Amino acid sequence: DAYIVYSQGSKIRTTRRLKEIDIFVSGERVRKYVLDYTTSPYTNRSLLSSITQLGTDGVSALAGLLGAADFYLGLEKTAPRYAVLLGLLIGDPRRFQEEAGVALVAPSARALLAELEALFVRAEAAGALAPGNRRERTLGYWAALHGATHLMKLENVEPGLRDNRYYGMRLARALLAGWGAPP
């Protein structure tokens, strides 16, 4: 926004806007905030519209977790065969009755969960999440997202429902906020 100040008979026009806030401790960045603005239709002045918290590396510490959620929630449309396979291998609520079934699925399931847990480790290290049990968060996050993928089954019963991505991303953000992420 433009601010006009008169000093010693001269008009001084200043146009500055705070775009970023870097927090340093002992010379190392511990957090960064990026500020976004909109313009008020009434006053034509800037209004703060959002604050994005970034990690120590200047990248959104939650982007990986939200990206993983969006990817998983969109599999039904982007890769339907993979979504069915993943649902059968990992999402089937029945326990495997045979050791052979466990042996086939375990490496893929462990790799998927390890990748998701690594995203929680990075978010916590960047200060975007409060310290907590990463394994429990990983399993809870994945279970919640997997549950959200099943909402599409209700489209025939409850017309007008939004797609599962809408509900799943809201759920993901609510879980992350509950674990200390900014809302």
Accessible surface in RSA format (square Angstrom, percent):
REM  Atomic radii and reference values for relative SASA: ProtOr
REM  Chains: A
REM  Algorithm: Lee & Richards
REM  Probe-radius: 1.40
REM  Slices: 20
REM RES _ NUM      All-atoms   Total-Side   Main-Chain    Non-polar    All polar
REM                ABS   REL    ABS   REL    ABS   REL    ABS   REL    ABS   REL
RES ASP A   1    47.24  33.1  23.40  23.3  23.85  56.4  15.01  35.3  32.23  32.1
RES ALA A   2    46.80  43.0  18.54  28.6  28.26  64.3  18.54  26.1  28.26  74.9
RES TYR A   3   112.58  52.6 110.07  62.6   2.51   6.5  85.49  64.2  27.09  33.4
RES ILE A   4    84.00  47.8  53.64  40.0  30.36  73.2  53.64  38.6  30.36  82.4
RES VAL A   5    83.46  54.9  79.73  72.2   3.73   9.0  83.46  72.5   0.00   0.0
RES TYR A   6   153.22  71.5 126.95  72.2  26.27  68.4  96.20  72.3  57.02  70.3
RES SER A   7    49.43  41.8  41.58  55.5   7.85  18.1  17.72  37.7  31.72  44.4
RES GLN A   8   185.37 103.7 137.26 100.3  48.11 114.6  58.83 125.2 126.54  96.0
RES GLY A   9    81.39 100.4   0.00   N/A  81.39 100.4  39.13 107.4  42.27  94.7
RES SER A  10    62.35  52.7  57.75  77.1   4.59  10.6  28.61  60.9  33.74  47.3
RES LYS A  11   127.83  62.4  97.05  59.5  30.78  73.3  46.02  41.4  81.81  87.1
RES ILE A  12    84.93  48.3  82.11  61.2   2.82   6.8  84.93  61.2   0.00   0.0
RES ARG A  13   156.64  65.8 126.82  64.6  29.82  71.0  40.21  55.0 116.43  70.6
RES THR A  14    50.33  35.8  46.84  47.5   3.48   8.3  35.24  47.3  15.09  22.8
RES THR A  15    88.09  62.7  63.60  64.5  24.49  58.4  34.30  46.1  53.80  81.3
RES ARG A  16   196.03  82.3 176.63  90.0  19.40  46.2  61.80  84.5 134.24  81.4
RES ARG A  17   105.57  44.3  80.50  41.0  25.06  59.7  27.18  37.1  78.38  47.5
RES LEU A  18   104.06  58.0  91.83  65.7  12.23  30.7  96.67  67.9   7.38  19.9
RES LYS A  19   139.97  68.3 136.79  83.9   3.18   7.6  79.80  71.8  60.16  64.1
RES GLU A  20    81.92  47.0  67.58  51.1  14.34  34.2  14.13  27.3  67.80  55.4
RES ILE A  21    65.37  37.2  61.76  46.0   3.61   8.7  65.37  47.1   0.00   0.0
RES ASP A  22    58.32  40.9  33.40  33.2  24.92  58.9   8.10  19.1  50.22  50.1
RES ILE A  23    70.43  40.1  68.56  51.1   1.88   4.5  70.43  50.7   0.00   0.0
RES PHE A  24   111.98  56.0  84.41  52.3  27.57  71.8  84.46  51.2  27.52  78.8
RES VAL A  25    88.03  57.9  81.26  73.6   6.77  16.3  84.67  73.6   3.37   9.1
RES SER A  26   115.60  97.7  66.45  88.7  49.15 113.2  53.10 113.1  62.50  87.6
RES GLY A  27    68.75  84.8   0.00   N/A  68.75  84.8  35.93  98.6  32.81  73.5
RES GLU A  28   128.44  73.7 124.51  94.2   3.93   9.4  41.13  79.5  87.31  71.3
RES ARG A  29    66.50  27.9  54.95  28.0  11.55  27.5  10.05  13.7  56.45  34.2
RES VAL A  30    53.91  35.5  51.36  46.5   2.55   6.1  51.36  44.6   2.55   6.9
RES ARG A  31    65.87  27.7  65.87  33.6   0.00   0.0   1.39   1.9  64.48  39.1
RES LYS A  32    28.43  13.9  28.43  17.4   0.00   0.0   0.07   0.1  28.36  30.2
RES TYR A  33    55.91  26.1  55.91  31.8   0.00   0.0  32.32  24.3  23.59  29.1
RES VAL A  34    40.74  26.8  40.74  36.9   0.00   0.0  40.74  35.4   0.00   0.0
RES LEU A  35    17.32   9.6  10.42   7.5   6.90  17.3  10.42   7.3   6.90  18.6
RES ASP A  36    68.63  48.1  66.44  66.1   2.20   5.2  17.43  41.0  51.20  51.1
RES TYR A  37    56.27  26.3  27.03  15.4  29.23  76.1  18.21  13.7  38.06  46.9
RES THR A  38    73.79  52.5  65.62  66.5   8.17  19.5  63.27  85.0  10.52  15.9
RES THR A  39    78.27  55.7  57.74  58.5  20.52  48.9  29.21  39.2  49.05  74.2
RES SER A  40     7.32   6.2   6.85   9.1   0.48   1.1   1.66   3.5   5.66   7.9
RES PRO A  41   116.29  84.8  73.91  67.4  42.38 154.0  85.91  70.9  30.38 188.8
RES TYR A  42   199.50  93.1 162.78  92.6  36.71  95.5 120.26  90.4  79.24  97.7
RES THR A  43    85.18  60.6  62.56  63.4  22.62  53.9  66.31  89.1  18.86  28.5
RES ASN A  44   121.48  83.8 104.56 101.0  16.93  40.8  27.09  65.2  94.39  91.2
RES ARG A  45   111.59  46.9 111.42  56.8   0.17   0.4  42.15  57.6  69.44  42.1
RES SER A  46    26.22  22.2   8.43  11.2  17.79  41.0   6.94  14.8  19.27  27.0
RES LEU A  47    90.78  50.6  88.52  63.3   2.26   5.7  90.78  63.8   0.00   0.0
RES LEU A  48    93.66  52.2  61.50  44.0  32.16  80.8  61.50  43.2  32.16  86.5
RES SER A  49    59.80  50.5  23.22  31.0  36.58  84.3  24.56  52.3  35.23  49.4
RES SER A  50    50.39  42.6  40.97  54.7   9.42  21.7  42.66  90.9   7.73  10.8
RES ILE A  51    97.25  55.3  68.82  51.3  28.43  68.5  68.82  49.6  28.43  77.2
RES THR A  52    54.02  38.4  50.44  51.1   3.58   8.5  34.85  46.8  19.17  29.0
RES GLN A  53    21.39  12.0  13.88  10.1   7.51  17.9   2.77   5.9  18.62  14.1
RES LEU A  54    17.93  10.0  17.90  12.8   0.03   0.1  17.90  12.6   0.03   0.1
RES GLY A  55     0.51   0.6   0.00   N/A   0.51   0.6   0.51   1.4   0.00   0.0
RES THR A  56    65.42  46.5  53.77  54.5  11.65  27.8  28.92  38.8  36.50  55.2
RES ASP A  57   106.47  74.6  75.57  75.2  30.90  73.1  46.30 109.0  60.17  60.0
RES GLY A  58    20.91  25.8   0.00   N/A  20.91  25.8   5.21  14.3  15.70  35.2
RES VAL A  59    89.93  59.2  86.14  78.0   3.80   9.1  89.35  77.6   0.58   1.6
RES SER A  60    33.74  28.5  24.56  32.8   9.18  21.2  14.59  31.1  19.15  26.8
RES ALA A  61    16.74  15.4   0.29   0.4  16.45  37.4  10.09  14.2   6.65  17.6
RES LEU A  62    20.78  11.6  20.78  14.9   0.00   0.0  20.78  14.6   0.00   0.0
RES ALA A  63    49.54  45.6  38.06  58.7  11.49  26.1  43.49  61.2   6.06  16.0
RES GLY A  64    31.54  38.9   0.00   N/A  31.54  38.9  24.00  65.9   7.54  16.9
RES LEU A  65     0.68   0.4   0.36   0.3   0.32   0.8   0.36   0.2   0.32   0.9
RES LEU A  66    39.62  22.1  38.89  27.8   0.73   1.8  39.21  27.5   0.41   1.1
RES GLY A  67    38.28  47.2   0.00   N/A  38.28  47.2  32.47  89.1   5.81  13.0
RES ALA A  68    31.73  29.2  20.14  31.1  11.59  26.4  27.51  38.7   4.22  11.2
RES ALA A  69     0.00   0.0   0.00   0.0   0.00   0.0   0.00   0.0   0.00   0.0
RES ASP A  70    55.95  39.2  55.95  55.7   0.00   0.0  10.22  24.0  45.73  45.6
RES PHE A  71   123.89  62.0 115.76  71.7   8.13  21.2 122.70  74.4   1.19   3.4
RES TYR A  72    23.86  11.1  21.72  12.4   2.14   5.6  17.00  12.8   6.86   8.5
RES LEU A  73     3.04   1.7   0.00   0.0   3.04   7.6   0.00   0.0   3.04   8.2
RES GLY A  74     2.08   2.6   0.00   N/A   2.08   2.6   2.08   5.7   0.00   0.0
RES LEU A  75     5.09   2.8   5.09   3.6   0.00   0.0   5.09   3.6   0.00   0.0
RES GLU A  76    68.75  39.5  62.19  47.1   6.55  15.6  19.93  38.6  48.81  39.9
RES LYS A  77   150.20  73.3 120.82  74.1  29.38  69.9  95.59  86.0  54.61  58.2
RES THR A  78    96.37  68.5  61.01  61.9  35.35  84.3  63.93  85.9  32.44  49.0
RES ALA A  79    34.98  32.2  29.29  45.2   5.69  12.9  34.98  49.3   0.00   0.0
RES PRO A  80    68.90  50.2  68.61  62.5   0.29   1.1  68.90  56.9   0.00   0.0
RES ARG A  81   215.59  90.5 205.61 104.8   9.98  23.8  82.29 112.5 133.31  80.8
RES TYR A  82   104.48  48.8  99.71  56.7   4.77  12.4  67.90  51.0  36.59  45.1
RES ALA A  83    19.06  17.5   8.86  13.7  10.20  23.2  10.94  15.4   8.12  21.5
RES VAL A  84    86.46  56.9  78.74  71.3   7.72  18.6  85.81  74.6   0.65   1.8
RES LEU A  85    90.32  50.3  88.77  63.5   1.56   3.9  90.04  63.2   0.29   0.8
RES LEU A  86    13.81   7.7  12.87   9.2   0.93   2.3  13.59   9.5   0.22   0.6
RES GLY A  87    20.64  25.4   0.00   N/A  20.64  25.4  16.68  45.8   3.95   8.9
RES LEU A  88   108.56  60.5 100.76  72.1   7.80  19.6 100.95  70.9   7.61  20.5
RES LEU A  89    57.81  32.2  54.01  38.6   3.80   9.6  54.21  38.1   3.60   9.7
RES ILE A  90    34.07  19.4  13.48  10.0  20.59  49.6  16.71  12.0  17.36  47.1
RES GLY A  91    14.48  17.9   0.00   N/A  14.48  17.9   2.39   6.6  12.09  27.1
RES ASP A  92    40.35  28.3  23.20  23.1  17.15  40.6  14.92  35.1  25.43  25.4
RES PRO A  93   130.01  94.8  93.44  85.2  36.57 132.9 105.34  87.0  24.68 153.4
RES ARG A  94   179.73  75.5 162.85  83.0  16.88  40.2  79.37 108.5 100.37  60.8
RES ARG A  95   204.77  86.0 188.82  96.3  15.95  38.0  68.60  93.8 136.17  82.5
RES PHE A  96    94.47  47.3  69.18  42.8  25.29  65.8  72.74  44.1  21.73  62.2
RES GLN A  97   159.94  89.4 121.76  89.0  38.18  90.9  58.81 125.2 101.12  76.7
RES GLU A  98   120.37  69.1 113.69  86.0   6.68  15.9  42.81  82.8  77.56  63.3
RES GLU A  99   147.02  84.4 139.84 105.8   7.18  17.1  67.79 131.1  79.23  64.7
RES ALA A 100    63.69  58.6  52.90  81.6  10.78  24.5  60.46  85.1   3.23   8.6
RES GLY A 101    16.31  20.1   0.00   N/A  16.31  20.1  15.52  42.6   0.79   1.8
RES VAL A 102    62.46  41.1  61.60  55.8   0.86   2.1  62.45  54.3   0.01   0.0
RES ALA A 103    69.40  63.8  49.11  75.8  20.29  46.2  58.38  82.2  11.02  29.2
RES LEU A 104   143.59  80.0 123.25  88.2  20.34  51.1 125.59  88.2  17.99  48.4
RES VAL A 105     8.95   5.9   8.73   7.9   0.22   0.5   8.95   7.8   0.00   0.0
RES ALA A 106    19.07  17.5  12.57  19.4   6.50  14.8  18.71  26.3   0.36   1.0
RES PRO A 107    81.18  59.2  71.06  64.8  10.12  36.8  76.49  63.2   4.69  29.2
RES SER A 108    61.87  52.3  51.64  68.9  10.23  23.6  24.10  51.3  37.77  52.9
RES ALA A 109    18.94  17.4  18.90  29.2   0.04   0.1  18.94  26.7   0.00   0.0
RES ARG A 110   164.86  69.2 159.82  81.5   5.04  12.0  69.30  94.7  95.56  57.9
RES ALA A 111    58.32  53.6  49.33  76.1   8.99  20.5  57.57  81.1   0.76   2.0
RES LEU A 112    55.72  31.0  50.65  36.2   5.08  12.8  55.17  38.7   0.56   1.5
RES LEU A 113    25.73  14.3  25.73  18.4   0.00   0.0  25.73  18.1   0.00   0.0
RES ALA A 114    55.51  51.0  47.95  74.0   7.56  17.2  50.26  70.8   5.26  13.9
RES GLU A 115   119.00  68.3 118.06  89.3   0.94   2.2  40.31  78.0  78.69  64.2
RES LEU A 116    13.38   7.4  10.95   7.8   2.43   6.1  12.46   8.8   0.92   2.5
RES GLU A 117    37.37  21.5  37.37  28.3   0.00   0.0   9.18  17.8  28.19  23.0
RES ALA A 118    35.83  32.9  31.05  47.9   4.78  10.9  34.90  49.1   0.93   2.5
RES LEU A 119    31.81  17.7  30.20  21.6   1.61   4.1  30.27  21.3   1.55   4.2
RES PHE A 120     1.03   0.5   0.74   0.5   0.29   0.8   0.74   0.4   0.29   0.8
RES VAL A 121    57.75  38.0  57.63  52.2   0.12   0.3  57.63  50.1   0.12   0.3
RES ARG A 122   139.72  58.7 134.41  68.5   5.32  12.7  70.29  96.1  69.43  42.1
RES ALA A 123     0.00   0.0   0.00   0.0   0.00   0.0   0.00   0.0   0.00   0.0
RES GLU A 124    28.37  16.3  18.80  14.2   9.57  22.8   6.08  11.8  22.30  18.2
RES ALA A 125    82.16  75.5  46.46  71.7  35.70  81.2  58.90  82.9  23.26  61.6
RES ALA A 126    10.95  10.1   8.87  13.7   2.08   4.7  10.47  14.7   0.47   1.3
RES GLY A 127    27.82  34.3   0.00   N/A  27.82  34.3  15.90  43.6  11.92  26.7
RES ALA A 128     0.99   0.9   0.60   0.9   0.39   0.9   0.68   1.0   0.30   0.8
RES LEU A 129     5.56   3.1   0.19   0.1   5.38  13.5   1.36   1.0   4.20  11.3
RES ALA A 130    47.17  43.4  39.29  60.6   7.88  17.9  45.81  64.5   1.36   3.6
RES PRO A 131   114.13  83.2  95.91  87.4  18.22  66.2  96.05  79.3  18.08 112.4
RES GLY A 132    35.09  43.3   0.00   N/A  35.09  43.3  22.03  60.5  13.05  29.2
RES ASN A 133    80.82  55.7  63.53  61.4  17.29  41.6  27.92  67.2  52.90  51.1
RES ARG A 134    87.47  36.7  83.52  42.6   3.95   9.4   9.95  13.6  77.53  47.0
RES ARG A 135   114.53  48.1 113.15  57.7   1.39   3.3  47.62  65.1  66.91  40.6
RES GLU A 136   119.12  68.4 109.78  83.1   9.34  22.2  39.54  76.5  79.57  65.0
RES ARG A 137    19.27   8.1  18.60   9.5   0.67   1.6   5.29   7.2  13.98   8.5
RES THR A 138     0.00   0.0   0.00   0.0   0.00   0.0   0.00   0.0   0.00   0.0
RES LEU A 139    80.26  44.7  77.91  55.7   2.35   5.9  78.31  55.0   1.96   5.3
RES GLY A 140    31.98  39.4   0.00   N/A  31.98  39.4  27.83  76.4   4.15   9.3
RES TYR A 141     0.05   0.0   0.05   0.0   0.00   0.0   0.05   0.0   0.00   0.0
RES TRP A 142    33.96  13.6  33.96  16.4   0.00   0.0  33.96  18.1   0.00   0.0
RES ALA A 143    56.52  52.0  46.19  71.3  10.32  23.5  48.22  67.9   8.29  22.0
RES ALA A 144    22.67  20.8  10.16  15.7  12.51  28.4  21.08  29.7   1.59   4.2
RES LEU A 145     4.44   2.5   4.44   3.2   0.00   0.0   4.44   3.1   0.00   0.0
RES HIS A 146    23.45  12.8  23.45  16.3   0.00   0.0  21.97  22.6   1.48   1.7
RES GLY A 147    38.21  47.1   0.00   N/A  38.21  47.1  31.21  85.6   7.00  15.7
RES ALA A 148     6.14   5.6   1.47   2.3   4.67  10.6   4.81   6.8   1.33   3.5
RES THR A 149    18.52  13.2  18.35  18.6   0.17   0.4  14.09  18.9   4.43   6.7
RES HIS A 150    70.49  38.5  66.10  45.9   4.39  11.2  59.97  61.8  10.51  12.2
RES LEU A 151    54.42  30.3  52.65  37.7   1.76   4.4  53.29  37.4   1.13   3.0
RES MET A 152    62.13  32.2  52.21  34.6   9.91  23.6  40.19  34.2  21.94  29.1
RES LYS A 153   129.30  63.1 106.78  65.5  22.52  53.6  82.80  74.5  46.49  49.5
RES LEU A 154    79.60  44.3  79.60  56.9   0.00   0.0  79.60  55.9   0.00   0.0
RES GLU A 155    85.62  49.2  77.09  58.3   8.54  20.3  23.61  45.7  62.01  50.6
RES ASN A 156   144.54  99.7 113.52 109.7  31.02  74.7  30.98  74.6 113.56 109.8
RES VAL A 157   114.29  75.2  90.23  81.7  24.05  58.0  95.81  83.2  18.48  50.1
RES GLU A 158    94.31  54.1  94.31  71.4   0.00   0.0  20.68  40.0  73.64  60.1
RES PRO A 159   109.70  79.9  89.82  81.9  19.88  72.3  93.69  77.4  16.01  99.5
RES GLY A 160    81.39 100.4   0.00   N/A  81.39 100.4  42.33 116.2  39.06  87.5
RES LEU A 161    55.61  31.0  33.77  24.2  21.84  54.9  35.48  24.9  20.13  54.2
RES ARG A 162   136.72  57.4 126.09  64.3  10.63  25.3  33.52  45.8 103.20  62.5
RES ASP A 163    53.95  37.8  46.71  46.5   7.24  17.1  20.05  47.2  33.90  33.8
RES ASN A 164    10.97   7.6   9.50   9.2   1.47   3.5   0.33   0.8  10.63  10.3
RES ARG A 165    77.62  32.6  77.31  39.4   0.32   0.8  23.46  32.1  54.17  32.8
RES TYR A 166    69.66  32.5  60.15  34.2   9.51  24.7  50.10  37.6  19.56  24.1
RES TYR A 167    72.41  33.8  67.97  38.7   4.44  11.6  51.94  39.0  20.47  25.2
RES GLY A 168     0.00   0.0   0.00   N/A   0.00   0.0   0.00   0.0   0.00   0.0
RES MET A 169    26.28  13.6  26.28  17.4   0.00   0.0  26.28  22.3   0.00   0.0
RES ARG A 170   142.99  60.0 135.82  69.2   7.17  17.1  31.32  42.8 111.67  67.7
RES LEU A 171    68.63  38.2  64.28  46.0   4.35  10.9  68.06  47.8   0.57   1.5
RES ALA A 172     0.09   0.1   0.00   0.0   0.09   0.2   0.09   0.1   0.00   0.0
RES ARG A 173   128.07  53.8 123.01  62.7   5.06  12.0  54.78  74.9  73.29  44.4
RES ALA A 174    62.56  57.5  45.73  70.6  16.83  38.3  53.78  75.7   8.78  23.3
RES LEU A 175    47.11  26.2  43.89  31.4   3.22   8.1  46.61  32.7   0.49   1.3
RES LEU A 176     2.99   1.7   2.99   2.1   0.00   0.0   2.99   2.1   0.00   0.0
RES ALA A 177    39.12  36.0  24.20  37.4  14.92  33.9  24.56  34.6  14.56  38.6
RES GLY A 178    67.47  83.2   0.00   N/A  67.47  83.2  36.04  98.9  31.43  70.4
RES TRP A 179    51.11  20.5  48.05  23.3   3.06   7.2  26.52  14.1  24.59  39.9
RES GLY A 180    44.78  55.2   0.00   N/A  44.78  55.2  20.58  56.5  24.20  54.2
RES ALA A 181     6.62   6.1   1.24   1.9   5.38  12.2   1.24   1.7   5.38  14.3
RES PRO A 182    58.99  43.0  41.85  38.1  17.14  62.3  47.13  38.9  11.86  73.7
RES PRO A 183   164.32 119.8 101.22  92.3  63.10 229.4 131.14 108.3  33.18 206.2
END  Absolute sums over single chains surface
CHAIN  1 A    12372.5       9954.5       2418.0       7369.7       5002.8
END  Absolute sums over all chains
TOTAL         12372.5       9954.5       2418.0       7369.7       5002.8
